[in-house]
């Protein structure tokens, strides 16, 4: 399988590999962007899941001491390579780090690798230097495109490159902190690298989950820790809303203030977005659910794909060929439907009138799907025959995907229709009898959504 972006550097894989789910780019997207296949987020039959789509930034001293390797490992190949051959999260970390040891890394990335018992966080700094820690079970973590790991001693278990400390000491860029221990953040990154591009996203994630700790505003120089205690238990719905956050209600909101210099969490340029839900008490082969938003999640919807699925719906499995790059086919491909919907809803002039009603509908639909998926899995766990169980789960997931695509096309039609009706540069009320202008500005009402979210409450009976 390929290691490098261009596929010229390859590595051998075990004779036996494991089934896994992934969300690769369509061929048309790859043709347009010049990027690799990118599995984006993976879950395998042993309940191991991985995402490595977070780029972060080391400092110049670290990169000078250990440069990135041009043909080394990349986020576009790592997920496939790791998940296809790992039975546990720790094994996944060992595979990932072993690949960096052997081939080097072409990028500075952050990975999350999880199973039903553990979650590991991996920071890849330079060509060969990395640090991985097992995250505590009673904390949460939110981070933008930046390194946040400080002290290895804060964690029960870790895996690091053999020269992680000695290289920094030898080259003179090591920074020590508490009890003389090396501070990885200050050593390999540091506040001189911190930028609003990333740091504001870290801040707002902390603010959303632990508002009691964030009564003051954003501080560029504040260190927001990797792990923290939330104010309350975090739900799947909470996570879905974080993925859509655009600094709502803050001075950084591009929709509310018109700012053009902020990198929000809910970007309108995303090709896809994912939430991986892991059930600790189910059989491993059906323990992971990938909640996938095709295109941006801001005005889109997360639909479910279990790691026990044998296929996906025709639409969500469709792959637009490279020779159709530039063809905005909203009838065939969910990505284009949601992309067009997002384009019409995003921005200061549209998000309240069109975007908010769309978001409200998807919120109710998702709530029903989140609850329904748990019920389906509970019923599926009682089915003795593995094939029957997998087909039952697959059929349900495909039904929800088809329903979401159908509703998305209707919403796109409704938004387009309503925007056409509201398209009028004349925005002053006039007297219908005299045609004299009253001076009162026309305020456009929010769009009405006439869809029924109860369709997502459907939970099929399990086969006998």
C-alpha positions, 0 to 999 in steps of 0.5 A: 500500500502507498506511504507517500502522497504520490504512491511512489513509496510503498510498504508491505502489509500483512497477508491478513488485513481487516475489514474497515469503513472509510470516506475517501475523496471522489475521483473528481475531487482528487482531480481538482485538488491534486490530493491523495485518496484520503480515508478521512476517518476509519473504523475496522471490524475489531472496533479500532477507529482512527482520524488523522486529518488535523495538520499542526505546526512545529517551530523552525528550530525543530524542523531544522533539526529534523526536516520533514521527508518529502516522500514520507507518510501523509494524512492521505495514506496513514488511516488506511495503513494503520486501520487495516492491520490493527486490532487495538488502539495501542497496536494502531499507535505502534503501527503508525509510529513504526511507519514514521520510524521507517519512512519518516513523515512528510507532514506535521499532523495530529492523530486520534486512534481509539478502540472500545477501551482506550483513546490515544492522541498522537502528535507528529512534529517533524520528519521522525519525532512524535509523542503519543499519550493515552487519554484519561477516560474522565476528560474531554479534548478539543483542539484546532490545528495546533499542538497542545501536549505539554508533559508526558508525566501527566498521562498514564502511558505514552509512546515516543520517538527514541530521540524526542528529548535527546534531539532537542537537547543536542540541538539546543531548542529543548524547553524545560518546565515543571520538575525539569521535565521537557515541555513538548509544546514549548520545545516543538511548537510554542506560542511563537507559532500559535495563530488565531487560525487555530487557537480560536477554534481550540478556545471556542471548543473549551468554551462550549464544553466548560463555559464555567471556566471561560468567563473571560474572552479569548486570549492569544497567549493562554495555553488551553490544555489538551484534556479538561473536565466538561461542565456536564456529560457530553452528548453526541448532539453536543459534538455535532454542534461543535462541528458546526460552530462558527463562533456564534455569539462572539466577536469572531463570528464571520456571519454576525460581524462580516469578518473575513479573517477567521478560520471557523470550526464549521468551514464551508469548504469541508469535503466531509466531516465525521464523528466516530461513536464507539459503544464499549459494550457491544461486540467489537465488529458492530461497536463503531458508528461513523456519523458522516457529513458529506460536504460541510456539516454547517447546513448538512446532516450527519448520517450513520455508517456502522463498522458492521455495514456491508455497503452504503446506499447508492448515492453515498457510495457514488464516485464521480469520475475524474472527467466530470470534474466541474460538473455540479450534479446535485441529483446524483451526489450528496456532496454537491447537494450539501455543498450547494445548500451550504453555499446558499445558506452561509454568510451574513445575508443568508444564515438567519433567513435560510440557514437557521431553518435548515439547521433546525430541521437537521437538528431534529432529524439527527436527534431522531437518528442518534436515538434510533441508531442506539435502538437498532444496535441494541436489537442487532446485538441479539441476532445470532447469525452475523450475516443477518445482523450485518444486513439488518444494520446495513439496511437501516443505515442505507434507509437513513442515508436515502432519506437524508439525501431526499430531504437535502434535495428538497431543502435545496429546492426550497432554499433556491425557490425562496431566494428567487422569490426574495430576490428584489433590490427594492427593499422599502415598503410602499403604499399599495394605493399611492405607490409612495415609499413609506421609508420602512425597510422590508424585513425578510422572514425566515424560510419555512421548512415543510418536511417531517423529521419523524421519518428519522424515528423509524426503527425496523424490527429485528429479523427473527 
